[in-house]
Amino acid sequence: MSHIRKISGRELRKMLESKFPPLLIDVRTHREFHKGHIDSSKNIPIENFKDTIKKIKPDLNSSIVVYCKCGIKSAKASHILKKMGFKKIYNLGGIENWHHRLKR
């Protein structure tokens, strides 16, 4: 059964440092992404999120973390992933929940 779990920046950092880090997806626009993003995140804007996920075909059992600017788009992306059958969905919410250096 799929479920969406809200996580903190601290939890995400631990996940990224683990042996099997999650697929980290930034659903903001390309412009917002290039102003600063979490290292190792992939930019898949919400506007073409579902089609892009279908193209890259991640394993339905892999851990996926989504984030955006304030949490609205990441919530939408989380629900899309749930409908697609992904099992381990984590929502960081807005990028302001990440209290570490951003990559530019």
C-alpha positions as semicolon CSV with decimal commas, in nm:
position;residue;x (nm);y (nm);z (nm)
1;M;0,000;0,000;0,000
2;S;0,128;0,346;-0,092
3;H;0,158;0,618;0,165
4;I;0,301;0,967;0,173
5;R;0,515;1,070;0,467
6;K;0,612;1,427;0,551
7;I;0,979;1,450;0,647
8;S;1,211;1,712;0,792
9;G;1,536;1,841;0,647
10;R;1,722;1,647;0,915
11;E;1,551;1,321;0,812
12;L;1,627;1,390;0,447
13;R;1,993;1,450;0,522
14;K;2,015;1,110;0,696
15;M;1,843;0,946;0,400
16;L;2,084;1,110;0,153
17;E;2,383;0,990;0,356
18;S;2,256;0,633;0,371
19;K;2,379;0,338;0,166
20;F;2,067;0,358;-0,054
21;P;1,977;0,727;-0,094
22;P;1,633;0,816;-0,230
23;L;1,552;0,964;-0,568
24;L;1,529;1,334;-0,481
25;I;1,302;1,543;-0,705
26;D;1,264;1,921;-0,714
27;V;0,930;2,002;-0,880
28;R;0,992;2,378;-0,915
29;T;1,053;2,551;-1,247
30;H;1,393;2,526;-1,418
31;R;1,457;2,891;-1,329
32;E;1,386;2,834;-0,957
33;F;1,597;2,516;-0,961
34;H;1,900;2,698;-1,103
35;K;1,879;2,968;-0,834
36;G;1,956;2,700;-0,575
37;H;1,864;2,337;-0,512
38;I;1,951;2,045;-0,288
39;D;2,258;1,862;-0,417
40;S;2,175;1,540;-0,608
41;S;1,816;1,648;-0,676
42;K;1,665;1,606;-1,021
43;N;1,457;1,890;-1,159
44;I;1,122;1,765;-1,288
45;P;0,880;2,061;-1,299
46;I;0,527;1,976;-1,186
47;E;0,386;2,077;-1,525
48;N;0,533;1,765;-1,693
49;F;0,592;1,557;-1,381
50;K;0,377;1,252;-1,457
51;D;0,503;1,213;-1,816
52;T;0,867;1,249;-1,708
53;I;0,829;0,994;-1,427
54;K;0,677;0,751;-1,678
55;K;0,980;0,803;-1,906
56;I;1,247;0,751;-1,638
57;K;1,059;0,452;-1,488
58;P;1,192;0,439;-1,132
59;D;1,123;0,119;-0,937
60;L;0,784;0,136;-0,764
61;N;0,952;0,022;-0,440
62;S;1,229;0,283;-0,446
63;S;1,222;0,574;-0,203
64;I;1,129;0,904;-0,363
65;V;1,151;1,245;-0,195
66;V;0,985;1,551;-0,349
67;Y;1,012;1,919;-0,264
68;C;0,920;2,257;-0,413
69;K;0,915;2,621;-0,304
70;C;0,647;2,614;-0,034
71;G;0,493;2,264;-0,029
72;I;0,194;2,294;-0,263
73;K;0,355;2,147;-0,575
74;S;0,535;1,877;-0,376
75;A;0,201;1,768;-0,226
76;K;0,057;1,745;-0,576
77;A;0,360;1,545;-0,697
78;S;0,329;1,311;-0,396
79;H;-0,033;1,234;-0,485
80;I;0,060;1,172;-0,850
81;L;0,327;0,924;-0,734
82;K;0,076;0,754;-0,505
83;K;-0,175;0,715;-0,790
84;M;0,103;0,570;-1,007
85;G;0,165;0,299;-0,745
86;F;0,487;0,413;-0,577
87;K;0,520;0,275;-0,224
88;K;0,778;0,493;-0,045
89;I;0,690;0,859;-0,101
90;Y;0,836;1,133;0,117
91;N;0,743;1,500;0,102
92;L;0,993;1,755;0,232
93;G;0,748;2,033;0,147
94;G;0,920;2,363;0,072
95;I;1,291;2,407;0,017
96;E;1,298;2,628;0,328
97;N;1,278;2,301;0,528
98;W;1,633;2,224;0,409
99;H;1,872;2,407;0,644
100;H;2,191;2,320;0,460
101;R;2,387;2,462;0,171
102;L;2,218;2,473;-0,169
103;K;2,388;2,391;-0,496
104;R;2,378;2,661;-0,763
